[in-house]
Amino acid sequence: MDIKNISSIYKIHETRISSLALFGGFIFDILTLRRADTFFENFWIIFYLSLATTIILWLSIKRSGKEGGRLSFWLFSILQFSFGGLLSAFLILYFRSAALSVSWPFLLLLLITFLANERLKSRYERLTYQISFLFLVIFLFLIFFVPVLTKTVGPIIFLVSGLLSLVIIRIFIFVLSRINKDNLSLLMKNLRLSILSIFVVLNVFYFTNVIPPIPLSLKQGGVYQSVDREVNGDYVLKREKRGFRDYFQLYPEISVLSGQSVYAYTAIFSPAKFNIKVVHDWQFLNEDTGKWQRVSRVELPIFGGRERGYRTYSFVNVSDGRWRVNVLTEDGQVIGRIKFDVRVVGTPPELIQEVY
């Protein structure tokens, strides 16, 4: 079977093959992508970025020579595959660092972009679309890669990531202009507007705390009646036995005696040598105003490198009602959120023990 026959078969079954590849690649990423700071994850992301960059340059060379045919078809397919692989990886990595109640608009945008990539192959012939998409994935990559390199997070690091993305895409456009200046000059106005729009949207998402503070992630979090650290370093946690339905409650219930404290336990992953402070922001829902009121703000140091996350806890005396503990960076980005209802009881509840 020659290349021409393979191409014909692919065109006939293109939708099914693309959908199968999309699903298979996404499942593969779920099983293999673990952390934003490891060599394996970043190697594949840089590989996909390099592949997409090479294909866009190749297509521009062909465009300047006014060539077409079957090769262009395969180049567009590879470009779509590269962007799909990148978006799949980003969706998984950002999801693992996100508090859904806060970051869902950003994750939804990533999901829509990921799915749209499958249906917009015809747009890959447009140079503006190619470069805009390339800028988007470069920015999404640097949002977590620069913190991994600098061992810190925060607004300044995010701004550095954004400026570095603009510099990289500017260099790429300069190289592209040497190849196909006439075609690119006609598109510059729309291209600038597209890149600026992407830059502004991601900045708005970040400074409204919608983008999760990747590479940090909340590996485990919950509220307990008791938390103790043993000499060997294990944490002994005590809580009520939960029924099957309790795992599906948005605000699980915890029973305490009057005047008793509740403990918020968290295990937060950060890369090696990524030593920062996090915040347990305890809030109580005022039923009269319908607003959350801060009860306590506890700063806690964490040290990076532990696969299952650095363990820490805080505690507060609580009363009947609805509570939450926002797990934050020092700059206020939400790493996670623990929600619960407090019920004050007259007799001690029966507790079970967990060791971490």
Secondary structure, DSSP 8 states (H G I E B T S, - for coil): --HHHHHHHHHHTHHHHHHHHHHHHHHHHHHH---TTSHHHHHHHHHHHHHHHHHHHHHHHHHHTT--SHHHHHHHHHHHHHHHHHHHHHHHHHHHT--HHHHHHHHHHHHHHHHHHHH-GGGGG-HHHHHHHHHHHHHHHHHHHHHHHHT--SHHHHHHHHHHHHHHHHHHHHHHHHH-HHHHHTTHHHHHHHHHHHHHHHHHHHHTT-S--TT-EEEEEEEESEEEE-TTS-EEEEEE---GGGGG-SS-EEEEETT-EEEEEEEEE--TT--EEEEEEEEEEETTTTEEEEEEEEEEEE-S--TT-EEEEEEEE--SEEEEEEEEETT--EEEEEEEEEEEESS---EEEEE-
